[in-house]
Amino acid sequence: MKAYGLIGVAGFVALLEAVPRLGLVPAEYLPPASRIAVALGEEARHGAFWQALLDTLQTWFTGLAIAAVAGFVAGVVIGSVPILREYTASTIEFLRPIPSVALIPLAVLLYGTARTATLLLVVYASFWQILVQVLHGVADVDPIARDTARSFHLTAWQKLWRLTWPTALPYTVTGLRLATAVALILTITGELIIGTPGIGKEIAVAQSSGAVAAMYALVVVTGVLGVLANLVTRAGERRVLAWHPAQRAAQA
């Protein structure tokens, strides 16, 4: 399957090279893949590119970490208290579908073009991905196991460690994998629109200055970041959930 994936990437690169050279699309709007590769090499020779990449990674990871901790804690607390989940269900369903980009005016109003503005978008978008998954995980605890724990007079911490955590962990890992991609999207979007430091801002600068090949090169970098993030999170998921029947079946 990996070989087929590489063949697909090679075919896409060949198509990207051929389309502008055949005149199907003006080269000034879509440069050939070879020109994009040269532009990427030029970008990599400048310290500003690496600083922008570092800024993007910092915003991305910081926002994801905040959302992961807040989403997990809130999910466990809300999911463990039935009346609390009942009273918050409508609020969660109202807030969760709001697009994070709709909060850009608010973020700019509060923080201007500082990194915190983009961080707000990243945390907001990623938080719901993790919270909803954790809520499902807590609700999936076996009622018989819960009654057994009650009969053995387990403490709240013991119930969390022995019942809630093993059941909610697969859901949490799934939420974290989804949130990783969402966090990257919102990081680039915030940098692109708000102008906070990072790859997104460099894309906007390249576009406004007419450096089309450099713009596409930076877009390729964001794509590579997304692929790497997906590979890392899936590898982590297989490692963390090696004990889970679903993972054992997949490996078999």
C-alpha positions as CSV (number, residue, x, y, z in Angstrom):
1,M,0.0,0.0,0.0
2,K,2.9,2.4,0.7
3,A,4.2,1.7,-2.8
4,Y,0.8,2.6,-4.3
5,G,0.9,5.8,-2.2
6,L,4.3,6.8,-3.6
7,I,3.1,6.1,-7.1
8,G,0.2,8.3,-6.5
9,V,2.4,11.2,-5.3
10,A,4.7,10.7,-8.2
11,G,1.8,10.9,-10.6
12,F,0.5,14.0,-9.0
13,V,3.9,15.7,-9.2
14,A,4.2,14.7,-12.9
15,L,0.7,16.1,-13.6
16,L,1.7,19.3,-11.8
17,E,4.8,19.6,-14.0
18,A,2.9,18.8,-17.2
19,V,-0.2,21.0,-16.9
20,P,1.5,24.4,-16.9
21,R,4.1,23.3,-19.5
22,L,1.4,22.2,-21.9
23,G,-0.4,25.5,-21.5
24,L,-3.5,24.1,-19.9
25,V,-3.0,26.6,-17.0
26,P,-0.9,29.8,-17.2
27,A,2.5,29.2,-15.6
28,E,2.3,32.5,-13.8
29,Y,-0.6,31.2,-11.8
30,L,0.5,27.6,-11.4
31,P,4.3,27.1,-11.9
32,P,5.6,23.6,-12.8
33,A,6.6,21.3,-10.0
34,S,10.3,21.8,-10.8
35,R,10.0,25.6,-10.3
36,I,8.2,25.0,-7.0
37,A,11.0,22.6,-5.9
38,V,13.6,25.2,-6.8
39,A,11.7,27.9,-4.8
40,L,11.5,25.6,-1.8
41,G,15.2,25.1,-1.9
42,E,15.7,28.8,-2.0
43,E,13.4,29.3,1.0
44,A,15.2,26.7,2.9
45,R,18.5,28.7,2.6
46,H,17.1,31.6,4.5
47,G,16.8,31.8,8.3
48,A,13.4,33.6,8.0
49,F,11.9,30.4,6.7
50,W,13.1,28.3,9.6
51,Q,12.0,31.0,12.1
52,A,8.5,31.0,10.5
53,L,8.4,27.2,10.6
54,L,9.4,27.3,14.3
55,D,6.7,29.9,15.0
56,T,4.1,27.7,13.4
57,L,5.2,24.6,15.3
58,Q,5.2,26.5,18.5
59,T,1.7,27.8,18.0
60,W,0.5,24.5,16.8
61,F,1.9,22.4,19.7
62,T,1.0,24.9,22.4
63,G,-2.6,25.2,21.3
64,L,-2.9,21.5,20.9
65,A,-1.5,20.8,24.4
66,I,-3.8,23.3,26.0
67,A,-6.8,21.9,24.2
68,A,-5.8,18.3,25.0
69,V,-5.5,18.9,28.8
70,A,-8.7,21.1,29.0
71,G,-10.7,18.8,26.8
72,F,-9.8,15.7,28.7
73,V,-10.3,17.2,32.2
74,A,-13.7,18.7,31.1
75,G,-14.8,15.5,29.4
76,V,-14.0,13.4,32.5
77,V,-15.7,15.8,34.9
78,I,-18.8,16.4,32.8
79,G,-19.1,12.7,31.7
80,S,-18.8,11.4,35.2
81,V,-21.6,13.6,36.6
82,P,-24.9,12.7,34.8
83,I,-26.7,15.8,35.9
84,L,-23.8,18.0,34.8
85,R,-23.7,16.3,31.4
86,E,-27.5,16.8,31.0
87,Y,-27.2,20.5,31.8
88,T,-24.2,21.1,29.5
89,A,-25.3,19.0,26.5
90,S,-27.3,21.8,24.8
91,T,-24.5,24.3,25.4
92,I,-21.9,22.0,23.9
93,E,-24.0,21.3,20.9
94,F,-24.5,25.0,20.4
95,L,-20.9,26.0,20.7
96,R,-19.2,23.1,19.0
97,P,-20.4,23.8,15.4
98,I,-19.4,27.4,15.5
99,P,-16.5,27.8,12.9
100,S,-13.3,28.9,14.6
101,V,-12.7,31.4,11.7
102,A,-15.8,33.2,12.8
103,L,-13.9,34.1,16.0
104,I,-11.2,35.9,14.1
105,P,-12.7,39.4,14.6
106,L,-12.9,38.7,18.3
107,A,-9.4,37.3,18.4
108,V,-8.0,40.4,16.6
109,L,-10.0,42.7,18.9
110,L,-8.6,41.0,22.0
111,Y,-5.0,40.3,21.0
112,G,-4.3,42.2,17.7
113,T,-1.8,40.4,15.6
114,A,0.0,38.7,18.5
115,R,0.4,34.9,18.5
116,T,-2.2,34.7,21.2
117,A,-4.9,35.6,18.6
118,T,-4.1,32.5,16.5
119,L,-3.6,30.4,19.7
120,L,-7.2,31.3,20.7
121,L,-8.5,29.9,17.4
122,V,-6.4,26.7,17.7
123,V,-7.5,26.0,21.3
124,Y,-11.2,26.6,20.5
125,A,-11.2,24.3,17.5
126,S,-9.2,21.5,19.0
127,F,-10.9,21.5,22.3
128,W,-14.2,20.3,21.0
129,Q,-12.6,17.4,19.1
130,I,-11.2,16.0,22.3
131,L,-14.0,16.9,24.6
132,V,-16.7,15.1,22.5
133,Q,-14.5,12.0,22.2
134,V,-13.8,11.9,25.9
135,L,-17.5,12.3,26.7
136,H,-18.3,9.3,24.5
137,G,-15.5,7.3,26.2
138,V,-16.7,8.0,29.7
139,A,-20.3,7.1,28.7
140,D,-19.0,3.8,27.3
141,V,-17.9,2.5,30.7
142,D,-19.5,-1.0,31.2
143,P,-22.4,-0.6,33.7
144,I,-21.6,-4.0,35.2
145,A,-18.0,-2.9,35.8
146,R,-19.2,0.4,37.3
147,D,-21.6,-1.5,39.7
148,T,-18.8,-3.9,40.6
149,A,-16.5,-1.0,41.5
150,R,-19.2,0.5,43.6
151,S,-19.7,-2.8,45.5
152,F,-16.0,-2.9,46.2
153,H,-16.1,0.7,47.5
154,L,-13.4,1.9,45.1
155,T,-12.5,5.5,45.6
156,A,-13.1,8.1,42.9
157,W,-9.5,8.0,41.9
158,Q,-9.5,4.2,41.7
159,K,-12.6,4.3,39.5
160,L,-11.0,6.9,37.2
161,W,-7.8,4.8,36.9
162,R,-9.3,1.3,36.6
163,L,-12.5,2.0,34.8
164,T,-12.8,5.4,33.1
165,W,-9.2,5.7,31.8
166,P,-9.0,2.3,30.0
167,T,-12.4,2.8,28.4
168,A,-11.9,6.4,27.4
169,L,-8.3,6.1,26.2
170,P,-9.1,4.9,22.7
171,Y,-11.6,7.7,22.3
172,T,-9.1,10.2,23.7
173,V,-6.4,9.1,21.3
174,T,-8.9,9.4,18.4
175,G,-9.8,12.9,19.5
176,L,-6.2,13.9,19.8
177,R,-5.5,12.6,16.3
178,L,-8.4,14.6,14.9
179,A,-7.4,17.7,16.9
180,T,-3.9,17.5,15.6
181,A,-5.0,18.1,12.1
182,V,-7.6,20.7,13.1
183,A,-5.0,22.6,15.1
184,L,-2.6,22.7,12.1
185,I,-5.4,24.0,9.9
186,L,-6.3,26.8,12.3
187,T,-2.7,27.7,12.9
188,I,-2.1,28.3,9.2
189,T,-5.4,30.0,8.8
190,G,-4.7,32.4,11.7
191,E,-1.3,33.2,10.5
192,L,-2.6,33.7,7.0
193,I,-5.5,36.0,7.9
194,I,-4.5,37.6,11.1
195,G,-0.9,38.0,10.2
196,T,0.7,36.3,13.3
197,P,4.2,35.0,12.8
198,G,4.5,31.7,10.9
199,I,4.3,29.9,7.6
200,G,0.8,31.2,7.0
201,K,2.0,34.7,7.2
202,E,4.9,33.9,4.8
203,I,2.4,32.5,2.3
204,A,0.4,35.8,2.4
205,V,3.6,37.8,2.0
206,A,4.7,35.7,-1.0
207,Q,1.2,36.0,-2.6
208,S,1.1,39.8,-2.2
209,S,4.6,40.2,-3.5
210,G,3.9,38.1,-6.6
211,A,6.3,35.3,-5.6
212,V,4.0,32.6,-6.8
213,A,6.5,29.7,-6.9
214,A,7.6,30.6,-3.3
215,M,3.9,30.7,-2.3
216,Y,3.3,27.2,-3.6
217,A,6.5,26.0,-2.0
218,L,5.3,27.2,1.4
219,V,1.9,25.5,0.8
220,V,3.8,22.3,0.1
221,V,5.5,22.7,3.5
222,T,2.1,22.9,5.2
223,G,1.1,19.7,3.4
224,V,4.2,17.9,4.5
225,L,3.6,19.0,8.1
226,G,0.1,17.5,7.9
227,V,1.3,14.2,6.5
228,L,4.0,14.0,9.2
229,A,1.5,14.8,11.9
230,N,-0.8,12.1,10.6
231,L,2.0,9.5,10.5
232,V,3.2,10.4,14.0
233,T,-0.3,10.3,15.6
234,R,-1.2,7.0,13.9
235,A,2.1,5.5,15.0
236,G,1.5,6.8,18.6
237,E,-2.1,5.4,18.4
238,R,-0.8,1.9,17.5
239,R,1.7,2.0,20.3
240,V,-0.5,3.4,23.0
241,L,-3.4,1.1,22.1
242,A,-1.4,-2.1,21.4
243,W,-3.4,-3.9,24.0
244,H,-6.8,-2.9,22.4
245,P,-8.6,-5.7,20.5
246,A,-9.2,-3.4,17.5
247,Q,-5.4,-2.7,17.1
248,R,-4.6,-6.4,17.5
249,A,-7.1,-7.3,14.8
250,A,-5.6,-4.6,12.5
251,Q,-2.1,-5.9,13.1
252,A,-3.2,-9.5,12.5
